Amino acid sequence: MNNLVNLTFNYCVELLFLVADLCGTTYEMVNIILFVIGMPAILVIQFVIIVFLLGKRSKPLKTL
């Protein structure tokens, strides 16, 4: 199991290096964009959608 975790981590790091190389930036910058900016933005958007859907669900249904 530990080997699988190490392989997955190494694959992800290599992918970040590849993306950094393709974008002409550094590994650290890609890491910051992904985990400091991207992930919190996704979580906030997901939270807003969930609150919106819960509010929509709690309204009573109209009957004919």
C-alpha positions as MATLAB code, in Angstrom:
seq = 'MNNLVNLTFNYCVELLFLVADLCGTTYEMVNIILFVIGMPAILVIQFVIIVFLLGKRSKPLKTL';
ca = [
       0.000    0.000    0.000;
       2.826    2.392    0.865;
       4.373    1.769   -2.546;
       1.110    2.728   -4.266;
       0.979    5.996   -2.331;
       4.580    6.805   -3.282;
       3.949    5.974   -6.937;
       0.834    8.159   -7.019;
       2.630   11.052   -5.328;
       5.607   10.812   -7.693;
       3.283   10.685  -10.706;
       1.465   13.827   -9.518;
       4.722   15.685   -8.896;
       5.970   14.758  -12.373;
       2.655   15.954  -13.814;
       3.066   19.299  -12.024;
       6.602   19.624  -13.414;
       5.278   18.852  -16.898;
       2.516   21.464  -16.616;
       5.033   24.003  -15.321;
       7.345   23.278  -18.234;
       4.525   23.580  -20.763;
       3.361   26.879  -19.251;
       6.864   28.283  -18.923;
       6.668   28.695  -15.166;
       7.932   26.911  -12.080;
       6.661   23.895  -10.165;
       6.049   26.110   -7.155;
       3.874   28.530   -9.139;
       1.740   25.699  -10.536;
       1.426   24.295   -7.023;
       0.308   27.693   -5.662;
      -2.208   28.221   -8.450;
      -3.645   24.747   -7.998;
      -3.763   24.376   -4.223;
      -3.822   27.946   -2.857;
      -6.071   29.589   -5.455;
      -7.840   26.843   -7.406;
      -8.932   24.469   -4.668;
     -10.359   27.146   -2.327;
     -12.194   28.707   -5.291;
     -13.719   25.339   -6.171;
     -14.771   24.791   -2.546;
     -16.425   28.226   -2.320;
     -18.298   27.680   -5.605;
     -19.398   24.234   -4.431;
     -20.624   25.698   -1.116;
     -22.656   28.389   -2.924;
     -24.248   25.788   -5.201;
     -25.133   23.544   -2.248;
     -26.696   26.433   -0.307;
     -28.659   27.477   -3.388;
     -29.943   23.947   -3.992;
     -30.850   23.434   -0.326;
     -32.765   26.711   -0.329;
     -34.561   25.713   -3.488;
     -35.469   22.323   -2.011;
     -36.863   23.711    1.234;
     -39.526   25.817   -0.501;
     -42.963   24.180   -0.431;
     -44.278   22.678   -3.625;
     -47.120   24.507   -5.332;
     -50.269   22.496   -5.752;
     -52.806   22.902   -8.521;
];
